[in-house]
Amino acid sequence: MDAADLAFAGAARQADLIRRREVSSRELTELYLERIARLDPQLNAFRVVFAERALAEAGQADARAKGGDPRPLLGVTVAVKDDMDVAGEPTMWGSAAHDGAAPADAEAVRRLRSAGAVILGKTHVPELTITPWTESVAFGATRNPWDVHRTPGGSSGGSGAAVAAGLTAAAMGSDGGGSIRIPAACCGVFGIKAQNGRVPTAPLVQPWHGLSTWGPIARRVADGALVLDAIKDGGPSFVEAAAREPGRLRIAVSVRTPPLAGVQADAEQLSGVEAVADALRGLGHEVIEREVDYPVATGSHVLTRYLRGVADQARAMPHPERLSRRTRGYRRLGSRIPDAVLERAKAAAAADERAIGRVFDGGVDALLTPVFTRRPPAVGEYDGMPAWWTFAGSVRFVPFCGAFNHTGQPAASVPATWTADGFPVGAQLVVPRDGEPVLLALAAQLEAALAWPDRRPSVGA
């Protein structure tokens, strides 16, 4: 394959090529470093690139490959979102309020290394990972490789843009209200949030009061499964699940937004749901219309945990006086939430999960929803806007994801279709707890039917 084909081959295929010694990890790492140097000035996906260290790690991986080392990610590059610690490097959180280098790898990063991955660099986030677009005063705007005038989403926007543009085999994201699924949908790639507690977040303890978890953004479902297997705590093999046929499933379609959103999905976003529903029917699945019955209070429970989580994170930063004006506004909003209200919101998660979970009654195996209500915002659309206006805009843009962080159910974003002008439209799949194997098998089947990895953006093709 040529250099571009290798760059877009994905983690699973690249790992196989390295095992077979048909390509070296050093060759692969050099390829990505060249592409980053050439393409990232247009995208601003990476906050820092570990060029020398990555090449050294690649050399070590090649030596191990010669000895038949069976590690699943041996020699494959993974980028890390800049809210996860990498030993010896500052964790910036998209902010000037950080201080000093991390003393050790985050547990998920340690597990990636143990699986043989080459850590390529750290990707941009909005300040404190607050917004569903990746722009910050400290580091500027990250741009979408499908349309550089639009956001790649957030808060894992750098990771989404890097994977979509072929700048890394896979990337880590975090998801406290959709922040893996949002950039995956913006960038025409696959992103999965496992159920709460499946992936360790150490050294962070219950980030955003238990809403957040870590997970992969990748071109292919098999790539995401490979990364998830490397970082998760126990459970079945997700790689094996992604390789299985899911069998005939019953899938509910819900397009109504949860309470408090104040807006419904437009025709462009509904077209993504329709495209996936049509593909599912063509694959032999039963597709039914059944709206999720979101409890009225669920939205307030999600937003309580989110806003208080932002406020607590802002207070914990070494130099909070350096936070941007808008982030200080978010801190004020979250600081008004009393401890008792926060604890009630957290305690309501189980009841909210039961209520939302009624969509799975009657043998329903999975839920299909939109991800957004509209096309992702233009870069700079919220420049200069205060926290309350930005917060309201975020809720209106992406109301479909946060409930499943609160209830803890596994959820993924899959590329559904492309618009007439070539912009990706995503759709969300949700399953009950412990349903990741079904979710991965179904997503892999859709990937084969919709062939989304065959598409490449203008920046990176």
Helices and strands as residue ranges (DSSP letters): H 3-7, H 11-19, H 25-43, E 46-49, H 51-66, E 77-81, H 107-114, E 118-123, G 127-129, E 135-136, E 140-141, H 157-164, E 170-175, H 181-187, E 190-193, G 207-210, E 213-218, H 221-231, H 238-242, E 250-253, H 267-282, E 286-289, H 298-316, G 320-322, H 325-335, H 339-347, H 349-356, G 357-360, E 366-370, H 387-397, H 402-407, E 411-418, E 424-430, H 436-450, G 452-454
